[in-house]
Amino acid sequence: MQLFRLSIWKLGIKSLTLHPMRSALTVLGIFIGIASVVWLLAIGEGISKKVQEQIEELGTNNIIVRSVKPVSENASDSSSMAIYGVTRDDYDALWQTINTVDQALRIRDASRELYYGEYDRNVHFIGCTPEYDQVMKLELHEGRFLEHRDVDTSDNVCVLSYELAKTLRPLDSALGIIVQIRSTPYRVVGVMKRRGIMASIGSSLESQDFSDDVYAPITTFWRRIGDWTMEVGPGTRTNEVVELSQITFRVKRMEDVLKTSKAIESVMKRRHEEEDFAIVTPLELLEQARTTRLMFMAFMGLIAAISLVVGGIGIMNIMLATVTERTREIGIRRALGANRAAIIRQFLVETVVLSTVGGVTGILGGLACPWVVVQLREALVHWFPSTIDQLPAAVRDITPIIVPLSIPLAFMIAVGVGLLFGIYPAMRAARLDPIEALRHE
């Protein structure tokens, strides 16, 4: 228990204050290492949390089957008709075959021109069923969303996004107005609340911007737009026949999601010769994201550990130099009766003081991570807006999250580094011969 005597700690601190610059530089090495631990884990946790939120927005009980244009030899032939994707017969077959599903949302979308008075705008025209707002987590601003009677009667009604409604009627309500899409009038029955952009998730799903959305009954879409679409651009023309852009199945129980996904994939592969569809399982993506999070945090911890090792080597280097400088002092203490254990305690206390001060300041610096990152991001957005816009949303909108475990872990690591890298210099000091130490100049 000699190590915990106050006099030993006072002596250790007094010895360190004799060389303030050297002690401060040693503390700086530990500070950087500990702050790196907290910062890297916080940034990793922030990115992971953002990715998981994006995946959870899709619904962990959902399975998404979407149409994908296959790569074929005639892909470059603009005069050919591309027929691909999920069909209405696929929907019927899956709905009748898969008994673990309690809801299926059919979606067909296309880019179309919307006209209102003198205003015209290219919009994202979506044919869907009344479940769409629940699955996509949309909230109603005014009016109503689509109803089953709209689908049954193929009624010419639509629901607008908040941004689009305010563009058409900046001062008044958009309810009841008539808009035209492909020369067909649609009566606006509802306006949705503002919805943020759903970021892309790797190669599984593209990002989705809800600001230009117009929702109509899917039966109305089939009757008014049909399956065939043609888009003409500068020097390009595409002809496509797609019956359904996407089907989103909601599984009754979460434990049945993965096996239901495999069953859906089996049915689709039997019905399609080409890989003109893709199956996205948010639950599977979420599990992968959590596994990636652990790997990412381990990797970040390894990088931080390297910084700590460098700081520890700095402590050892300084203490070895101190032993050489204080050889005569050690000889005097030994001559006055101090044993080797007392010398070891003296030098260990000094290394622990250095590492503890570095650890505490490093933790304080680490806790400033969220504020510093947010301020830095705002500055980068101001000075380099185009560069920042090109970054993935998970990185662009990151807000570091301090991992609670990283605080005590960082402190214990700091003290551990002090003890580990202070043992050798302390033992070297204790092994000095008292007679030879007294002769040292």
BAPA-403723 format. One record per residue (C-alpha): x, y, z; residue in one letter. Coordinates in steps of 0.25 Angstrom, whole numbers, padded with zeros to 4 digits, always signed. Example, Ala and Ser with C-alpha at 12.3 -4.5 7.8 and 13.67 -1.06 7.14 Angstrom:
<recs>
+0049-0018+0031A +0055-0004+0029S 
</recs>
This chain:
<recs>
+0000+0000+0000M +0012+0009+0000Q +0008+0013-0014L -0004+0021-0009F +0004+0029+0001R +0001+0044-0001L +0016+0048+0001S +0020+0039-0011I +0010+0046-0020W +0015+0059-0016K +0029+0056-0018L +0026+0050-0032G +0018+0063-0036I +0029+0072-0031K +0039+0064-0039S +0031+0066-0052L +0029+0081-0050T +0044+0083-0050L +0044+0080-0065H +0030+0086-0069P +0032+0086-0084M +0037+0072-0085R +0026+0067-0076S +0015+0075-0085A +0020+0069-0098L +0019+0055-0091T +0005+0058-0087V +0002+0063-0101L +0005+0049-0106G -0004+0042-0097I -0015+0053-0099F -0014+0050-0114I -0016+0035-0112G -0027+0036-0103I -0035+0047-0110A -0033+0038-0123S -0040+0026-0116V -0052+0035-0112V -0052+0042-0125W -0051+0030-0134L -0061+0022-0127L -0071+0034-0126A -0070+0036-0141I -0071+0021-0144G -0084+0021-0135E -0089+0033-0142G -0088+0027-0156I -0093+0014-0152S -0105+0020-0145K -0108+0028-0158K -0108+0016-0167V -0116+0007-0158Q -0127+0018-0157E -0127+0019-0172Q -0129+0004-0173I -0140+0004-0162E -0148+0014-0170E -0150+0003-0180L -0157-0006-0169G -0150-0018-0163T -0162-0026-0166N -0162-0022-0180N -0157-0029-0193I -0155-0021-0205I -0156-0027-0219V -0152-0017-0230R -0151-0017-0245S -0136-0016-0250V -0133-0014-0265K -0124-0026-0269P -0111-0024-0276V -0113-0029-0290S -0107-0029-0304E -0117-0019-0309N -0116-0010-0297A -0110+0001-0307S -0120-0001-0317D -0130+0011-0315S -0140+0006-0325S -0142-0008-0318S -0153-0010-0307M -0148-0014-0294A -0158-0023-0286I -0154-0027-0272Y -0157-0026-0258G -0167-0030-0248V -0181-0033-0253T -0195-0034-0248R -0195-0049-0250D -0183-0049-0241D -0191-0041-0230Y -0203-0051-0231D -0193-0063-0230A -0186-0058-0218L -0198-0053-0211W -0205-0067-0213Q -0192-0075-0210T -0185-0068-0198I -0194-0070-0186N -0185-0062-0176T -0188-0049-0183V -0200-0041-0178D -0199-0028-0187Q -0193-0026-0201A -0191-0012-0207L -0191-0010-0222R -0184+0002-0228I -0182+0007-0242R -0175+0020-0244D -0170+0029-0256A -0165+0043-0259S -0176+0051-0264R -0179+0066-0267E -0190+0073-0258L -0198+0085-0263Y -0205+0095-0254Y -0209+0108-0261G -0197+0113-0267E -0188+0105-0258Y -0182+0092-0263D -0172+0083-0256R -0165+0069-0257N -0171+0061-0245V -0169+0047-0240H -0183+0041-0243F -0185+0029-0234I -0197+0019-0235G -0199+0012-0222C -0209+0006-0212T -0214+0012-0199P -0203+0005-0191E -0192+0014-0197Y -0192+0025-0187D -0191+0015-0175Q -0180+0007-0182V -0172+0019-0186M -0175+0026-0173K -0182+0038-0179L -0191+0048-0171E -0203+0055-0176L -0203+0070-0176H -0217+0073-0180E -0228+0065-0187G -0227+0050-0189R -0218+0040-0195F -0223+0030-0205L -0234+0020-0201E -0238+0006-0206H -0250+0012-0213R -0240+0021-0222D -0233+0008-0226V -0246+0000-0229D -0252+0011-0237T -0238+0016-0244S -0242+0030-0240D -0234+0042-0245N -0230+0047-0232V -0216+0050-0226C -0208+0054-0214V -0197+0064-0215L -0184+0065-0207S -0183+0077-0198Y -0173+0085-0206E -0180+0082-0219L -0193+0087-0213A -0187+0100-0208K -0180+0102-0222T -0194+0101-0229L -0202+0109-0218R -0192+0117-0209P -0203+0125-0201L -0215+0116-0202D -0218+0101-0200S -0216+0092-0212A -0228+0083-0208L -0238+0082-0219G -0230+0088-0230I -0229+0081-0244I -0215+0077-0249V -0212+0071-0262Q -0202+0059-0265I -0201+0054-0279R -0214+0062-0283S -0222+0055-0272T -0228+0064-0261P -0226+0059-0246Y -0233+0065-0234R -0224+0068-0222V -0230+0061-0210V -0218+0062-0200G -0205+0068-0197V -0194+0061-0190M -0185+0067-0179K -0170+0070-0183R -0162+0058-0183R -0146+0057-0183G -0138+0050-0194I -0137+0036-0192M -0122+0033-0195A -0117+0022-0203S -0112+0009-0197I -0100+0004-0204G -0104-0003-0217S -0117-0008-0211S -0126+0004-0212L -0125+0017-0219E -0127+0030-0211S -0142+0035-0212Q -0146+0050-0212D -0160+0052-0208F -0161+0067-0211S -0167+0064-0225D -0176+0053-0223D -0190+0051-0228V -0198+0039-0223Y -0209+0033-0231A -0217+0020-0230P -0209+0009-0237I -0221+0005-0245T -0222+0019-0250T -0207+0019-0254F -0209+0006-0262W -0222+0012-0269R -0216+0025-0272R -0201+0023-0274I -0200+0008-0276G -0188-0001-0276D -0181+0005-0288W -0172+0017-0285T -0163+0025-0295M -0153+0035-0291E -0146+0044-0301V -0134+0052-0297G -0122+0059-0304P -0118+0048-0314G -0125+0037-0306T -0138+0030-0306R -0143+0018-0297T -0154+0009-0300N -0158+0001-0288E -0170-0008-0283V -0171-0010-0268V -0183-0014-0261E -0179-0012-0247L -0167-0004-0242S -0167-0010-0228Q -0175-0019-0218I -0173-0017-0203T -0177-0029-0195F -0180-0028-0180R -0177-0041-0172V -0186-0044-0161K -0174-0048-0151R -0160-0043-0151M -0154-0057-0149E -0160-0061-0162D -0154-0050-0171V -0141-0057-0175L -0148-0070-0179K -0159-0062-0186T -0149-0055-0194S -0143-0068-0199K -0156-0073-0202A -0160-0061-0211I -0146-0062-0218E -0149-0076-0221S -0162-0073-0227V -0157-0061-0235M -0145-0069-0241K -0155-0080-0246R -0163-0070-0253R -0152-0061-0259H -0141-0066-0268E -0133-0053-0267E -0129-0046-0254E -0138-0035-0256D -0142-0033-0242F -0135-0030-0229A -0139-0034-0215I -0136-0025-0203V -0138-0030-0189T -0136-0018-0179P -0134-0027-0167L -0123-0034-0174E -0116-0021-0177L -0118-0017-0163L -0111-0029-0158E -0100-0027-0167Q -0099-0012-0163A -0098-0016-0149R -0087-0026-0152T -0080-0016-0160T -0081-0006-0148R -0074-0016-0139L -0063-0018-0149M -0062-0003-0152F -0061+0000-0137M -0050-0010-0135A -0042-0004-0147F -0044+0010-0141M -0039+0004-0128G -0027-0002-0134L -0023+0011-0140I -0025+0018-0127A -0017+0008-0120A -0005+0011-0129I -0006+0025-0125S -0006+0021-0110L +0007+0012-0113V +0014+0024-0118V +0010+0032-0106G +0015+0021-0097G +0028+0020-0104I +0029+0035-0102G +0027+0033-0087I +0037+0022-0087M +0047+0030-0094N +0045+0042-0085I +0046+0033-0072M +0059+0027-0077L +0065+0040-0079A +0060+0044-0065T +0067+0032-0059V +0080+0036-0066T +0079+0051-0061E +0075+0047-0047R +0086+0036-0045T +0093+0043-0034R +0079+0046-0027E +0076+0031-0027I +0090+0028-0021G +0087+0038-0010I +0074+0032-0007R +0079+0018-0007R +0091+0022+0002A +0081+0028+0012L +0073+0015+0013G +0063+0015+0002A +0061+0001-0004N +0059-0003-0018R +0044-0004-0016A +0044+0011-0012A +0051+0015-0024I +0042+0007-0033I +0030+0013-0027R +0035+0027-0028Q +0037+0026-0043F +0024+0018-0045L +0017+0029-0039V +0023+0039-0048E +0019+0031-0060T +0005+0029-0055V +0003+0044-0052V +0008+0047-0067L -0002+0037-0073S -0013+0041-0064T -0012+0056-0067V -0011+0052-0082G -0023+0043-0080G -0032+0053-0073V -0029+0064-0083T -0031+0054-0095G -0045+0050-0090I -0049+0065-0089L -0044+0067-0103G -0051+0054-0107G -0064+0059-0101L -0063+0072-0110A -0063+0063-0123C -0078+0065-0126P -0077+0080-0125W -0064+0081-0133V -0069+0072-0144V -0082+0080-0146V -0075+0093-0146Q -0065+0087-0156L -0076+0082-0165R -0083+0095-0165E -0070+0102-0169A -0067+0092-0180L -0081+0093-0186V -0079+0108-0186H -0066+0108-0193W -0067+0095-0202F -0082+0092-0204P -0081+0084-0217S -0070+0075-0211T -0079+0073-0198I -0091+0070-0207D -0084+0058-0214Q -0081+0051-0201L -0090+0040-0196P -0102+0044-0187A -0096+0036-0175A -0083+0044-0176V -0089+0057-0180R -0099+0058-0169D -0091+0050-0158I -0093+0055-0144T -0083+0047-0135P -0089+0040-0123I -0080+0038-0111I -0079+0023-0107V -0081+0023-0092P -0072+0011-0090L -0061+0019-0097S -0059+0029-0085I -0055+0019-0074P -0048+0010-0085L -0040+0022-0089A -0036+0025-0075F -0032+0011-0071M -0024+0010-0084I -0017+0023-0080A -0013+0018-0066V -0009+0004-0072G +0000+0011-0082V +0007+0019-0071G +0009+0006-0063L +0013-0003-0075L +0023+0007-0081F +0028+0012-0067G +0032-0002-0061I +0045-0003-0069Y +0050+0011-0066P +0046+0009-0051A +0053-0005-0050M +0066+0001-0057R +0066+0012-0047A +0065+0002-0036A +0076-0007-0041R +0086+0004-0041L +0098+0002-0032D +0098+0012-0020P +0113+0014-0020I +0114+0016-0036E +0102+0025-0035A +0108+0034-0025L +0121+0035-0034R +0112+0040-0046H +0113+0054-0050E 
</recs>
